[in-house]
Amino acid sequence: MDILVTGASGFIGSFIVEEALKRGYTVWAAIRRNSSLEFLQDNRIRFIELDLSSPVSLDKEIAAFLSYNKGWDYIVHAAGATKCVDKSEFMKINFEGTKNLIEALRRSNILPKQFIYLSSLSIFGPIREEQPYTPITESDEARPNTAYGYSKIMAEAYIRACHGLPYVIFRPTGVYGPREKDYYKMAVSIIRHIDFAVGYKPQTITFIYVKDLVKAIFLAIDKGVTRKCYFVSEKRGYDSRSFSNYIQRELDIKNVLHITAPIWLLKIVSLCAEQLSRITKKPSTLNRDKFNIMRQRNWLCDTTKTEEELNFTTSYDLESGTRETIKWYKENKWL
């Protein structure tokens, strides 16, 4: 069986590649010319350059591939942008890139058995914010309040409207684990004895360890489900201090100054960081999109369908996942 993984050089994509290799798939890693291959060192990996921004280039690249190979049995579309200098880039990368890929597959008549798309819980925006918080469900009206979330829901809408496309859409909550760089910054901050939280209203956050997300993806492949959408998350939620407390414990840091910033202050800092990003032409971790994500109070979601249809259970809770992540950061000299 041949599997194509887009975004293969990224955090989640590299773990999908590793699991596919373990399962004996012929693995094609879709990369860009400037992609880092740091986590794609296995000599069994076959590489293909795919320019998702250009339908013309995609047609040429796929035609060249098909001159020596058959199509792919499975495609996991993990490529996407989580932060951009210009908000319009989210639509170009997350929506138009997805549309370009699917249309190129159609033109070449090589739709796979399953087209698996990694979306996000962020498509729903801040809903069910009244206490006590209740899980977001598939039937809830999505109201994304970020450019990222909007680009993802537009991609979802396109995918679901594609007649005959055997899609599976995953909507993970916050994905963490080895190689991840944004949550890693929290560990760096704690080493400096500082931890930041935002807002005084209680917040319930949910997480999924990267290996558990990959597990869900391959369960969907094993069971052959199509035209389905799934939430992927631990069943339980955590308060805003839980993650930093686990990190602090694993790093054996005794004294940390915990600072809770008011929402209005975070907004000012986010706007300033976004302006600086435009000047430097480098994406910033903190921006208006991130501000809207951080001020959202309820990140619970209903995973019943995922558990029942895929027989999915998480192997990691936040404590054990943090332990493994910090261990990896130390062993690889990130910390």
C-alpha positions as CSV (number, residue, x, y, z in Angstrom):
1,M,0.0,0.0,0.0
2,D,1.2,3.5,-0.9
3,I,0.6,6.4,1.3
4,L,1.3,10.1,0.6
5,V,1.8,12.4,3.6
6,T,1.7,16.1,2.9
7,G,3.4,18.4,5.4
8,A,5.7,15.4,6.1
9,S,8.6,17.5,7.4
10,G,6.4,19.1,10.0
11,F,5.7,18.2,13.6
12,I,2.6,16.0,13.1
13,G,3.6,14.9,9.5
14,S,6.9,13.4,10.6
15,F,5.1,11.2,13.2
16,I,2.6,10.0,10.6
17,V,5.5,9.1,8.3
18,E,7.2,7.1,11.1
19,E,4.0,5.2,11.9
20,A,3.3,4.4,8.3
21,L,6.9,3.0,7.9
22,K,6.3,0.8,11.0
23,R,3.2,-0.6,9.4
24,G,5.0,-1.5,6.2
25,Y,3.5,1.1,3.9
26,T,5.4,2.5,0.9
27,V,5.7,6.1,2.2
28,W,5.8,9.1,0.0
29,A,6.7,12.3,1.8
30,A,5.5,15.5,0.1
31,I,7.9,18.3,0.7
32,R,8.8,21.7,-0.5
33,R,12.2,22.6,-2.0
34,N,13.3,24.3,1.3
35,S,11.8,21.7,3.7
36,S,13.9,20.5,6.5
37,L,14.5,16.7,6.4
38,E,15.7,16.6,10.0
39,F,13.0,14.1,11.0
40,L,12.8,12.3,7.7
41,Q,16.1,10.4,7.8
42,D,14.8,6.9,7.2
43,N,16.1,5.6,3.8
44,R,12.8,3.9,3.1
45,I,11.1,7.3,2.6
46,R,10.4,8.3,-0.9
47,F,10.2,12.0,-1.5
48,I,8.1,14.1,-3.9
49,E,8.0,17.8,-4.3
50,L,4.4,19.1,-4.6
51,D,3.7,22.8,-5.0
52,L,0.2,23.1,-3.6
53,S,0.0,26.8,-4.5
54,S,0.1,26.1,-8.2
55,P,-2.3,23.9,-10.1
56,V,0.0,24.0,-13.2
57,S,3.0,22.8,-11.1
58,L,0.9,20.2,-9.4
59,D,-0.2,18.7,-12.7
60,K,3.4,18.5,-13.9
61,E,4.6,17.0,-10.6
62,I,1.9,14.4,-10.5
63,A,2.3,13.5,-14.1
64,A,6.0,12.9,-13.6
65,F,5.2,10.7,-10.6
66,L,2.7,8.7,-12.6
67,S,5.2,8.0,-15.3
68,Y,7.0,5.7,-12.9
69,N,4.5,4.9,-10.2
70,K,0.8,4.1,-9.6
71,G,-1.3,6.5,-7.5
72,W,-1.5,6.5,-3.8
73,D,-3.9,4.3,-1.8
74,Y,-4.1,6.8,1.0
75,I,-3.4,10.4,1.4
76,V,-3.0,12.2,4.7
77,H,-3.1,15.9,4.1
78,A,-1.2,17.4,7.1
79,A,0.3,20.4,5.3
80,G,-1.0,23.7,6.5
81,A,-0.1,27.0,8.2
82,T,-0.8,27.7,11.8
83,K,0.8,31.2,11.8
84,C,1.3,33.7,9.0
85,V,2.6,37.2,8.6
86,D,-0.4,38.1,6.4
87,K,-3.8,36.7,7.3
88,S,-4.6,36.1,3.7
89,E,-1.9,33.5,3.6
90,F,-4.1,31.2,5.8
91,M,-6.7,31.0,3.0
92,K,-4.0,30.5,0.3
93,I,-2.3,27.7,2.2
94,N,-5.0,26.0,4.1
95,F,-8.0,26.4,1.8
96,E,-6.6,26.9,-1.7
97,G,-3.7,24.5,-1.3
98,T,-6.2,21.8,-0.2
99,K,-8.5,22.6,-3.2
100,N,-5.6,22.6,-5.6
101,L,-4.4,19.2,-4.4
102,I,-7.9,17.5,-4.7
103,E,-8.5,19.0,-8.1
104,A,-5.1,17.8,-9.4
105,L,-5.9,14.3,-8.1
106,R,-9.3,14.4,-9.9
107,R,-7.7,15.6,-13.2
108,S,-5.2,12.7,-13.0
109,N,-7.9,10.3,-12.0
110,I,-6.1,9.1,-8.9
111,L,-8.4,9.8,-6.0
112,P,-7.2,7.6,-3.1
113,K,-9.2,5.1,-1.1
114,Q,-9.2,7.7,1.7
115,F,-8.3,11.3,1.7
116,I,-7.6,12.2,5.4
117,Y,-7.6,15.9,6.2
118,L,-6.2,17.4,9.4
119,S,-8.5,20.2,10.4
120,S,-8.8,21.7,13.9
121,L,-11.2,22.2,16.8
122,S,-10.6,25.9,16.2
123,I,-13.2,25.9,13.4
124,F,-15.9,26.2,16.1
125,G,-14.6,29.3,17.8
126,P,-15.7,30.4,21.3
127,I,-19.0,28.5,21.8
128,R,-20.5,26.9,24.9
129,E,-18.7,29.5,27.0
130,E,-21.2,29.6,29.8
131,Q,-20.3,27.8,33.0
132,P,-20.3,24.9,33.6
133,Y,-18.6,24.3,30.3
134,T,-20.1,21.5,28.2
135,P,-18.3,19.7,25.3
136,I,-18.5,21.1,21.7
137,T,-20.4,18.7,19.5
138,E,-20.5,18.0,15.8
139,S,-24.0,19.5,15.5
140,D,-22.9,22.9,17.0
141,E,-22.8,25.8,14.6
142,A,-19.2,26.6,13.8
143,R,-18.3,30.3,14.4
144,P,-14.6,30.6,13.9
145,N,-13.1,33.9,15.2
146,T,-9.6,33.4,13.8
147,A,-8.3,33.6,10.2
148,Y,-6.8,30.1,10.9
149,G,-10.1,28.6,12.0
150,Y,-11.9,30.2,9.0
151,S,-9.4,28.8,6.5
152,K,-9.8,25.4,8.0
153,I,-13.6,25.4,8.0
154,M,-13.6,26.6,4.3
155,A,-11.3,23.7,3.4
156,E,-13.7,21.4,5.3
157,A,-16.7,22.8,3.4
158,Y,-15.0,22.3,0.1
159,I,-13.9,18.7,1.0
160,R,-17.4,17.7,2.2
161,A,-19.0,19.1,-1.0
162,C,-16.7,17.1,-3.3
163,H,-18.9,14.4,-4.8
164,G,-17.3,10.9,-4.5
165,L,-14.3,12.0,-2.4
166,P,-13.7,9.4,0.3
167,Y,-12.7,11.9,2.9
168,V,-12.0,11.6,6.7
169,I,-11.7,14.8,8.6
170,F,-10.0,15.0,12.0
171,R,-10.5,18.0,14.3
172,P,-7.8,17.7,17.0
173,T,-7.5,20.0,19.9
174,G,-4.1,21.3,21.1
175,V,-1.5,18.8,19.7
176,Y,1.7,18.5,21.7
177,G,4.7,16.2,21.9
178,P,8.4,15.9,20.9
179,R,9.5,18.2,18.0
180,E,6.7,20.7,18.7
181,K,8.0,24.2,18.9
182,D,5.2,26.4,20.3
183,Y,4.5,24.5,23.5
184,Y,8.2,24.1,23.8
185,K,8.4,27.8,24.5
186,M,6.4,27.2,27.7
187,A,9.2,24.9,28.9
188,V,11.8,27.5,28.1
189,S,9.8,30.1,30.0
190,I,9.5,27.8,33.1
191,I,13.3,27.2,33.0
192,R,13.5,31.0,33.4
193,H,11.1,30.7,36.4
194,I,8.2,32.5,34.7
195,D,4.8,31.1,33.7
196,F,2.1,33.2,32.0
197,A,-1.7,32.6,32.0
198,V,-4.3,34.8,30.5
199,G,-7.7,36.0,31.8
200,Y,-9.3,35.6,35.2
201,K,-12.4,33.7,34.1
202,P,-11.8,29.9,34.5
203,Q,-10.5,28.2,31.4
204,T,-10.8,24.5,30.5
205,I,-8.1,23.4,28.0
206,T,-7.9,20.0,26.2
207,F,-4.9,18.3,24.6
208,I,-4.0,15.4,22.4
209,Y,-0.5,13.8,22.4
210,V,0.8,13.6,18.9
211,K,1.1,9.8,19.0
212,D,-2.5,9.4,20.0
213,L,-3.6,11.6,17.0
214,V,-1.5,9.4,14.7
215,K,-3.1,6.4,16.3
216,A,-6.6,7.8,15.4
217,I,-5.6,8.4,11.8
218,F,-4.4,4.8,11.3
219,L,-7.5,3.4,13.0
220,A,-9.6,5.2,10.4
221,I,-7.5,3.7,7.7
222,D,-7.7,0.2,9.2
223,K,-11.5,0.5,9.5
224,G,-12.0,2.0,6.0
225,V,-14.3,4.7,7.2
226,T,-15.2,7.5,4.7
227,R,-17.1,10.8,4.6
228,K,-16.8,11.1,8.4
229,C,-15.6,13.9,10.8
230,Y,-14.0,13.1,14.1
231,F,-12.9,15.1,17.2
232,V,-9.6,14.0,18.7
233,S,-8.8,14.9,22.3
234,E,-8.3,13.5,25.7
235,K,-11.8,13.1,27.3
236,R,-10.9,15.3,30.3
237,G,-10.1,18.9,30.3
238,Y,-7.4,20.8,32.3
239,D,-7.2,24.2,33.9
240,S,-4.8,26.7,32.5
241,R,-2.1,25.8,35.1
242,S,-2.0,22.0,34.6
243,F,0.4,21.9,31.7
244,S,2.9,24.3,33.2
245,N,2.7,22.4,36.5
246,Y,3.6,19.1,34.8
247,I,6.4,20.8,32.9
248,Q,7.7,22.3,36.1
249,R,7.7,18.9,37.8
250,E,9.5,17.2,34.9
251,L,12.2,19.9,34.8
252,D,12.5,19.9,38.6
253,I,12.1,23.6,38.8
254,K,11.4,24.6,42.3
255,N,10.3,28.2,42.1
256,V,8.2,29.7,39.3
257,L,6.5,33.1,39.2
258,H,3.0,32.5,37.9
259,I,1.6,35.6,36.3
260,T,-2.0,35.9,35.2
261,A,-2.4,38.7,32.6
262,P,-5.7,40.5,32.0
263,I,-7.2,40.0,28.6
264,W,-6.8,43.6,27.6
265,L,-3.1,43.5,28.2
266,L,-2.7,40.4,26.1
267,K,-4.6,42.1,23.3
268,I,-2.2,45.1,23.3
269,V,0.9,42.8,23.4
270,S,-0.6,40.7,20.5
271,L,-1.2,43.7,18.4
272,C,2.3,45.0,18.9
273,A,3.8,41.5,18.2
274,E,1.8,41.4,15.0
275,Q,3.0,44.8,13.8
276,L,6.6,43.7,14.5
277,S,6.0,40.5,12.5
278,R,5.0,42.6,9.5
279,I,8.2,44.7,9.8
280,T,10.5,41.6,10.2
281,K,8.5,39.5,7.7
282,K,8.6,36.6,10.2
283,P,5.5,34.9,11.6
284,S,5.0,35.6,15.3
285,T,3.7,33.1,17.8
286,L,1.7,35.9,19.4
287,N,-0.8,37.8,17.2
288,R,-4.5,38.6,17.0
289,D,-5.4,35.1,15.9
290,K,-3.4,33.6,18.9
291,F,-5.1,36.2,21.2
292,N,-8.5,35.0,20.2
293,I,-7.4,31.4,20.8
294,M,-5.9,32.1,24.2
295,R,-9.0,34.1,25.4
296,Q,-11.3,31.2,24.5
297,R,-12.4,29.6,27.7
298,N,-14.0,26.3,26.7
299,W,-12.0,23.7,24.7
300,L,-14.0,20.6,25.6
301,C,-15.2,18.5,22.7
302,D,-17.4,15.4,22.4
303,T,-15.2,12.4,21.4
304,T,-17.9,9.7,21.7
305,K,-18.2,9.2,18.0
306,T,-14.4,8.8,17.7
307,E,-14.3,6.3,20.5
308,E,-17.3,4.2,19.3
309,E,-16.7,4.2,15.5
310,L,-12.9,3.9,15.6
311,N,-12.5,2.1,18.9
312,F,-10.2,4.9,19.9
313,T,-8.8,5.5,23.3
314,T,-5.9,7.7,24.3
315,S,-2.7,6.0,25.4
316,Y,-1.4,9.2,27.0
317,D,-2.8,11.6,29.5
318,L,-1.3,15.1,29.8
319,E,1.0,14.0,32.6
320,S,2.5,11.0,30.8
321,G,2.7,12.9,27.5
322,T,4.5,15.8,29.1
323,R,6.9,13.4,30.7
324,E,7.8,11.8,27.4
325,T,8.0,15.2,25.7
326,I,10.3,16.8,28.2
327,K,12.5,13.7,28.1
328,W,12.8,14.1,24.3
329,Y,13.6,17.8,24.6
330,K,16.4,17.0,27.1
331,E,17.9,14.1,25.1
332,N,17.9,16.2,21.9
333,K,19.5,19.2,23.6
334,W,16.5,21.5,23.1
335,L,16.6,22.0,26.9
